[in-house]
Amino acid sequence: MKRITFVLLVAVSTFVFATKAHAQISADQASRLEESLTRDPNDLAARAQLLRYYFAVGGRQLSPEAARQARLRHILWLVQNHPESELASLSEATIDPAGHPLADQEGYAKVKALWLEQAEKHKDNAVLLANAAWFFKLPDKPIAARLLKRARAVDPGNQKWSELLGFVYAVGIVGLTGMNQNGFPTAADPDEARGSFAQQAREELAKSQDAAVVGAAGNRLWFLGSILSASGKAPPDCLDLAEQLLARAQALDPGNPAWPQSLAQVYALRALKPASPEERAALARKRLETLEKGPDTVKLGLSTLTDLATAAFDAGEFEKGETYARRLLEVASQNRSDPLYGTAIHHGNLILGRLALRAGDMQKAKSFLLAAGRTPGGATLSSFGPNMSLAKELLERGEKQAVLEYLELCKSFWTFPRNPLARISHQKGTRSEGWE
């Protein structure tokens, strides 16, 4: 199976709260935390655990109505007493007016009124304004945009507010109406995507000279487009617009590696659609050219070097592919603590193996395949699994034993539930159908 690993660059400010990593609590623990808040209502760590409980678990252990009321009580208290806190910026502190069992139209109206009151009282508090905007980002996008423009005016040196504004413009353009706590879309309204705010967002992005706004919108559009296109819910020009915005962001801010990396991912996404080999190679060349226009590649990290090596190989630029793949392995060997170390080892060796195969050196190709399988894994390898392109090519040439050894090696890091490797590697007469 040929895989392209997408780096989902979410152009949102990610607020990290200490209790976010806590395991789900039980109903008894929730009850004890509620009791503790009667003694110390300002214990935000306890309140965060309860909000997570009611948001993710409470709807199953409690009736939806009980969970809605508990969430509303905590969110109202939070907006009233600590509207500038990190906790107020989390998805658990938002309320959707419709769309799922925990949605609460009446509760949303109450919190909306309180946020607007707080924003009016604290016009010069950029953090508070951004927290309020996060609450309105889907159900009241024009309000969110207005609050973020005010935050930028109050604190013009902070790029975070521009990134969030770009995010709001992007979700408006696709008409996003539902999003989970990880930023993935759950619902979109085509009528909203054709509405007045979506048109306003397009117009403002077209004239904006703020690379953070433009680039963040482009980042979010390609991310949303890559998911919503599968169900036909993305605007037809979503990826075209993402490409245009990211190209403009790169022109406005040529020193920022995020823009060429994201633009290259747009080309990679397009290459996955049905196309001729010539069209896929042309897209790969555009990926390669875009990445090479970025900051000095000598100083780039493992993610971009992986993209460069892959793009060069797919474009048929085999000398460049080998150069980038070897540099990738060299940089990886010097950065073993990097979270992308395992991915770099895997893909660098696979590219060198495919190049060796094209040069007719079967032994080197098999050696590189096994080296790729000896990766410690991590990142997407442990969930989505290994790249099978070189294994497939070797299997088609009758090298079944090397492929079986590779699959056995991959079992050590592919830990996703229902891992198919145990079944595949012990089947007699392993076949390659379905691997591409």
C-alpha positions as CSV (number, residue, x, y, z in Angstrom):
1,M,0.0,0.0,0.0
2,K,1.5,3.3,-1.1
3,R,1.2,5.8,1.7
4,I,1.9,9.5,2.0
5,T,2.1,10.7,5.5
6,F,0.3,14.0,5.8
7,V,1.5,16.5,8.4
8,L,-1.8,18.0,9.5
9,L,-0.8,21.5,10.2
10,V,-3.7,22.9,12.2
11,A,-3.5,26.6,12.2
12,V,-5.0,27.1,15.6
13,S,-3.4,28.1,18.8
14,T,-3.2,24.9,20.9
15,F,-3.7,25.6,24.5
16,V,-2.1,23.0,26.8
17,F,-3.8,22.5,30.1
18,A,-2.2,20.3,32.7
19,T,-5.2,18.0,33.3
20,K,-5.8,17.4,29.6
21,A,-3.8,14.2,29.7
22,H,-5.6,12.8,32.7
23,A,-7.4,9.5,32.2
24,Q,-11.2,9.4,32.2
25,I,-12.6,9.6,35.7
26,S,-15.3,7.5,37.2
27,A,-18.7,8.7,38.3
28,D,-17.6,8.4,42.0
29,Q,-14.5,10.5,41.3
30,A,-16.6,13.1,39.5
31,S,-18.9,13.3,42.5
32,R,-15.9,13.8,44.8
33,L,-14.5,16.5,42.6
34,E,-17.9,18.3,42.6
35,E,-17.8,18.2,46.4
36,S,-14.3,19.6,46.4
37,L,-15.4,22.6,44.3
38,T,-17.8,23.6,47.0
39,R,-14.8,24.2,49.2
40,D,-12.5,25.6,46.6
41,P,-14.5,26.8,43.5
42,N,-11.3,28.2,41.9
43,D,-9.7,24.8,41.6
44,L,-9.5,24.9,37.8
45,A,-7.7,21.6,37.6
46,A,-10.7,19.9,39.2
47,R,-13.1,21.8,37.1
48,A,-11.2,20.8,33.9
49,Q,-11.5,17.1,34.8
50,L,-15.2,17.5,35.4
51,L,-15.7,19.3,32.1
52,R,-13.8,16.6,30.3
53,Y,-15.9,14.0,32.1
54,Y,-19.2,15.5,31.2
55,F,-18.0,16.2,27.6
56,A,-16.6,12.8,26.8
57,V,-18.0,10.3,29.3
58,G,-20.9,12.0,31.1
59,G,-23.3,11.6,28.2
60,R,-23.0,7.9,28.4
61,Q,-22.9,7.4,32.2
62,L,-25.5,10.2,32.7
63,S,-28.6,11.1,30.8
64,P,-27.9,13.7,28.1
65,E,-30.0,16.2,29.9
66,A,-28.0,15.7,33.2
67,A,-24.7,16.0,31.3
68,R,-25.9,19.2,29.5
69,Q,-27.0,20.8,32.7
70,A,-23.7,20.0,34.5
71,R,-21.6,21.3,31.6
72,L,-23.6,24.5,31.4
73,R,-23.2,25.1,35.1
74,H,-19.4,24.8,34.9
75,I,-19.0,26.8,31.7
76,L,-21.1,29.7,33.0
77,W,-19.0,29.8,36.1
78,L,-15.8,29.7,34.1
79,V,-16.8,32.5,31.7
80,Q,-18.0,34.6,34.7
81,N,-15.0,34.1,36.9
82,H,-12.0,33.1,34.7
83,P,-12.7,34.0,31.1
84,E,-9.0,34.6,30.3
85,S,-7.9,31.1,31.5
86,E,-6.5,28.4,29.3
87,L,-9.4,26.2,30.4
88,A,-11.9,28.6,28.7
89,S,-10.1,28.1,25.4
90,L,-10.7,24.3,25.3
91,S,-13.4,22.5,23.3
92,E,-14.7,21.1,26.5
93,A,-15.7,24.7,27.5
94,T,-17.8,25.2,24.3
95,I,-21.5,24.4,23.7
96,D,-23.0,23.6,20.4
97,P,-26.6,24.9,19.8
98,A,-27.5,21.8,17.7
99,G,-26.2,18.7,16.0
100,H,-25.6,16.0,18.7
101,P,-27.0,14.8,22.1
102,L,-25.0,17.2,24.2
103,A,-26.0,20.2,22.1
104,D,-28.0,22.8,24.1
105,Q,-29.7,25.7,22.3
106,E,-30.8,27.4,25.4
107,G,-27.5,26.8,27.2
108,Y,-25.6,28.2,24.2
109,A,-27.7,31.4,24.3
110,K,-26.9,31.9,28.0
111,V,-23.2,31.4,27.6
112,K,-23.2,33.6,24.4
113,A,-24.8,36.5,26.3
114,L,-22.2,36.2,29.1
115,W,-19.3,36.0,26.7
116,L,-20.5,39.1,24.8
117,E,-20.8,40.9,28.1
118,Q,-17.3,39.9,29.2
119,A,-15.9,41.0,25.8
120,E,-17.5,44.4,26.1
121,K,-16.2,44.8,29.7
122,H,-12.7,43.8,28.8
123,K,-12.1,45.2,25.3
124,D,-8.4,45.4,25.9
125,N,-7.8,41.8,27.0
126,A,-6.7,40.0,23.8
127,V,-6.6,36.6,25.5
128,L,-10.2,36.9,26.7
129,L,-11.3,38.1,23.3
130,A,-9.7,35.1,21.6
131,N,-11.3,32.7,24.2
132,A,-14.7,34.2,23.4
133,A,-13.9,33.9,19.6
134,W,-13.1,30.2,20.1
135,F,-16.6,29.7,21.7
136,F,-18.2,31.4,18.6
137,K,-16.0,29.9,15.9
138,L,-18.6,27.5,14.5
139,P,-22.1,28.7,15.5
140,D,-21.5,32.5,15.2
141,K,-18.5,32.9,12.9
142,P,-19.0,36.7,12.2
143,I,-18.8,37.3,15.9
144,A,-15.7,35.2,16.2
145,A,-14.0,37.2,13.4
146,R,-14.9,40.5,14.9
147,L,-13.5,39.6,18.3
148,L,-10.3,38.3,16.7
149,K,-9.8,41.5,14.7
150,R,-10.2,43.4,18.0
151,A,-7.6,41.1,19.7
152,R,-5.2,41.8,16.8
153,A,-5.7,45.6,17.3
154,V,-5.1,45.3,21.0
155,D,-2.0,43.0,20.7
156,P,-0.7,43.5,17.1
157,G,2.6,41.7,17.8
158,N,1.0,38.4,18.6
159,Q,0.6,36.2,15.5
160,K,-1.7,33.8,17.4
161,W,-4.7,36.1,16.8
162,S,-4.0,36.3,13.1
163,E,-3.8,32.5,12.9
164,L,-7.1,32.1,14.7
165,L,-8.7,34.6,12.3
166,G,-7.5,32.6,9.4
167,F,-8.9,29.5,11.0
168,V,-12.3,31.2,11.3
169,Y,-12.3,32.3,7.7
170,A,-11.5,28.8,6.6
171,V,-14.2,27.1,8.6
172,G,-16.6,29.7,7.2
173,I,-15.6,29.0,3.6
174,V,-16.4,25.3,4.0
175,G,-19.5,25.9,6.1
176,L,-18.2,23.8,9.0
177,T,-20.8,23.3,11.7
178,G,-19.3,20.5,13.7
179,M,-15.8,19.7,14.9
180,N,-14.5,17.3,17.5
181,Q,-11.9,18.1,20.1
182,N,-9.1,17.0,17.9
183,G,-10.0,19.5,15.2
184,F,-11.5,17.0,12.7
185,P,-14.7,18.0,10.9
186,T,-17.9,16.2,11.9
187,A,-20.5,18.3,10.0
188,A,-20.7,21.0,7.2
189,D,-23.5,23.0,5.7
190,P,-23.2,23.6,1.9
191,D,-25.7,26.5,2.2
192,E,-23.4,28.2,4.8
193,A,-20.4,27.7,2.5
194,R,-22.3,29.7,-0.1
195,G,-23.5,32.3,2.4
196,S,-22.5,35.9,3.2
197,F,-19.8,35.2,5.8
198,A,-18.1,32.7,3.5
199,Q,-18.1,35.3,0.7
200,Q,-16.7,38.0,3.1
201,A,-14.0,35.6,4.3
202,R,-12.9,35.0,0.7
203,E,-12.8,38.7,-0.1
204,E,-10.8,39.6,3.0
205,L,-8.3,36.8,2.4
206,A,-7.9,38.0,-1.2
207,K,-6.8,41.4,0.0
208,S,-5.0,40.5,3.2
209,Q,-1.3,41.1,3.5
210,D,-1.0,39.3,6.8
211,A,0.9,36.0,6.0
212,A,-0.3,34.4,9.2
213,V,-4.0,35.0,8.4
214,V,-3.6,33.9,4.7
215,G,-1.4,30.9,5.5
216,A,-3.5,29.7,8.4
217,A,-6.6,29.8,6.3
218,G,-4.8,27.9,3.5
219,N,-3.6,25.3,6.0
220,R,-7.0,24.7,7.4
221,L,-8.6,24.6,4.0
222,W,-6.4,21.9,2.7
223,F,-6.9,19.9,5.9
224,L,-10.7,20.3,5.8
225,G,-10.8,19.8,2.0
226,S,-8.8,16.5,2.3
227,I,-11.5,15.1,4.6
228,L,-14.7,16.7,3.4
229,S,-14.0,16.0,-0.2
230,A,-14.4,12.3,0.4
231,S,-18.1,12.9,1.3
232,G,-18.6,15.6,-1.3
233,K,-19.1,18.2,1.3
234,A,-16.2,20.5,0.5
235,P,-16.6,23.5,-1.9
236,P,-15.4,22.5,-5.4
237,D,-12.6,25.0,-5.3
238,C,-11.4,24.2,-1.7
239,L,-8.0,22.8,-2.7
240,D,-7.5,25.4,-5.4
241,L,-8.1,28.1,-2.9
242,A,-5.8,26.4,-0.3
243,E,-3.1,26.3,-2.9
244,Q,-3.5,30.0,-3.8
245,L,-3.5,31.1,-0.2
246,L,-0.4,29.0,0.7
247,A,1.5,30.3,-2.3
248,R,0.6,33.9,-1.3
249,A,1.7,33.2,2.3
250,Q,5.0,31.9,1.0
251,A,5.5,35.0,-1.0
252,L,4.6,37.2,1.9
253,D,6.7,35.3,4.4
254,P,9.4,33.4,2.5
255,G,11.4,32.5,5.6
256,N,8.6,30.5,7.2
257,P,9.0,26.7,6.3
258,A,5.3,26.0,7.2
259,W,4.0,27.5,4.0
260,P,6.0,25.4,1.5
261,Q,5.5,22.3,3.6
262,S,1.7,22.8,3.6
263,L,1.6,23.7,-0.1
264,A,3.5,20.5,-0.9
265,Q,0.9,18.5,1.0
266,V,-1.8,20.0,-1.3
267,Y,0.1,18.6,-4.3
268,A,0.5,15.3,-2.5
269,L,-3.2,15.1,-1.8
270,R,-4.1,15.8,-5.4
271,A,-1.7,13.1,-6.5
272,L,-3.8,10.6,-4.6
273,K,-6.8,11.2,-6.9
274,P,-7.2,9.2,-10.1
275,A,-4.6,10.6,-12.5
276,S,-2.2,9.4,-15.2
277,P,1.5,8.6,-14.2
278,E,2.4,11.8,-16.1
279,E,0.0,13.9,-14.0
280,R,1.3,12.4,-10.8
281,A,4.9,13.0,-11.8
282,A,4.0,16.6,-12.6
283,L,2.4,17.1,-9.2
284,A,5.5,15.6,-7.6
285,R,7.7,18.0,-9.4
286,K,5.6,20.9,-8.2
287,R,5.9,19.5,-4.6
288,L,9.7,19.3,-5.0
289,E,10.0,22.8,-6.5
290,T,7.8,24.2,-3.7
291,L,9.9,22.6,-1.0
292,E,13.2,23.6,-2.5
293,K,12.0,27.2,-2.6
294,G,11.7,27.1,1.2
295,P,14.4,28.0,3.7
296,D,17.9,26.4,3.4
297,T,17.3,22.7,3.2
298,V,20.6,22.0,5.0
299,K,19.0,23.2,8.2
300,L,15.6,21.5,7.7
301,G,14.3,18.9,10.0
302,L,13.2,15.3,9.4
303,S,9.7,16.1,8.3
304,T,10.7,18.3,5.4
305,L,13.6,16.1,4.4
306,T,11.2,13.1,4.2
307,D,8.9,15.2,2.0
308,L,11.9,16.2,-0.2
309,A,13.1,12.7,-0.7
310,T,9.7,11.4,-1.4
311,A,8.8,14.2,-3.8
312,A,12.1,13.8,-5.7
313,F,11.6,10.1,-6.1
314,D,8.0,10.5,-7.3
315,A,9.0,13.2,-9.7
316,G,11.6,10.8,-11.3
317,E,14.5,13.0,-10.0
318,F,16.3,9.9,-8.8
319,E,19.7,11.6,-8.1
320,K,18.0,14.2,-5.9
321,G,15.9,11.5,-4.3
322,E,19.1,9.6,-3.3
323,T,20.8,12.8,-2.0
324,Y,17.8,13.7,0.1
325,A,17.2,10.2,1.4
326,R,20.8,9.9,2.5
327,R,20.7,13.3,4.1
328,L,17.5,12.3,5.9
329,L,19.2,9.2,7.4
330,E,22.2,11.2,8.4
331,V,20.2,13.8,10.1
332,A,18.0,11.1,11.8
333,S,21.1,9.4,13.1
334,Q,22.1,12.6,14.9
335,N,18.6,13.2,16.3
336,R,17.5,9.9,17.8
337,S,15.2,11.6,20.3
338,D,13.2,13.4,17.6
339,P,9.6,12.0,17.5
340,L,10.0,11.6,13.8
341,Y,13.2,9.5,14.0
342,G,11.5,6.2,13.4
343,T,9.5,7.6,10.4
344,A,12.6,9.1,8.9
345,I,14.6,5.8,9.2
346,H,11.7,3.9,7.6
347,H,11.1,6.2,4.6
348,G,14.8,7.0,4.0
349,N,15.6,3.3,3.7
350,L,12.6,2.6,1.5
351,I,13.5,5.3,-1.0
352,L,17.1,4.0,-1.2
353,G,15.7,0.5,-1.6
354,R,13.4,1.5,-4.5
355,L,16.3,3.3,-6.1
356,A,18.5,0.2,-5.8
357,L,15.8,-1.9,-7.3
358,R,15.6,0.4,-10.3
359,A,19.4,0.1,-10.7
360,G,19.0,-3.7,-10.8
361,D,20.7,-4.3,-7.4
362,M,18.3,-6.8,-5.8
363,Q,20.5,-7.5,-2.7
364,K,20.8,-3.8,-1.8
365,A,17.0,-3.4,-2.3
366,K,16.3,-6.3,0.1
367,S,18.8,-4.9,2.6
368,F,17.2,-1.5,2.6
369,L,13.8,-3.1,3.0
370,L,14.9,-4.9,6.2
371,A,16.6,-1.7,7.5
372,A,13.3,0.1,7.0
373,G,11.5,-2.6,9.0
374,R,14.0,-2.2,11.9
375,T,12.7,1.2,12.6
376,P,11.4,1.8,16.2
377,G,8.2,3.1,14.7
378,G,6.4,5.9,16.4
379,A,4.3,8.8,15.0
380,T,2.0,7.5,12.2
381,L,3.9,4.3,11.7
382,S,2.5,2.8,14.9
383,S,-1.1,3.6,13.9
384,F,-1.4,3.6,10.1
385,G,1.4,1.1,9.6
386,P,4.4,0.7,7.3
387,N,4.8,1.7,3.7
388,M,4.4,-1.4,1.5
389,S,5.6,0.1,-1.8
390,L,9.1,-1.5,-1.9
391,A,7.7,-4.8,-0.4
392,K,5.2,-5.0,-3.2
393,E,7.8,-4.4,-5.9
394,L,10.0,-7.1,-4.4
395,L,7.2,-9.5,-4.0
396,E,6.3,-9.1,-7.7
397,R,9.9,-10.1,-8.5
398,G,9.5,-13.3,-6.4
399,E,11.3,-12.2,-3.2
400,K,8.7,-13.6,-0.8
401,Q,11.1,-14.4,2.0
402,A,12.5,-10.9,2.3
403,V,9.0,-9.5,2.3
404,L,7.9,-11.9,5.0
405,E,10.9,-10.9,7.1
406,Y,10.0,-7.3,6.6
407,L,6.4,-7.9,7.7
408,E,7.6,-9.7,10.9
409,L,9.9,-6.7,11.7
410,C,7.0,-4.3,11.2
411,K,4.9,-6.2,13.7
412,S,7.1,-4.9,16.5
413,F,6.0,-1.3,15.9
414,W,2.6,-1.5,14.2
415,T,0.6,-1.8,17.4
416,F,-2.7,-0.5,16.1
417,P,-5.7,-2.8,17.2
418,R,-6.6,-5.5,14.7
419,N,-3.1,-5.3,13.2
420,P,-3.4,-7.4,9.9
421,L,0.3,-8.4,9.8
422,A,0.0,-11.5,12.0
423,R,-2.6,-12.9,9.5
424,I,-0.8,-11.7,6.3
425,S,2.7,-12.9,7.2
426,H,1.5,-16.5,8.1
427,Q,-0.6,-17.0,5.0
428,K,0.7,-19.4,2.5
429,G,1.4,-17.9,-0.8
430,T,1.4,-14.3,0.3
431,R,-0.1,-12.2,-2.5
432,S,0.3,-8.5,-3.4
433,E,-3.3,-7.7,-4.4
434,G,-4.7,-4.7,-2.5
435,W,-1.3,-3.4,-1.5
436,E,-1.3,-0.5,-4.0
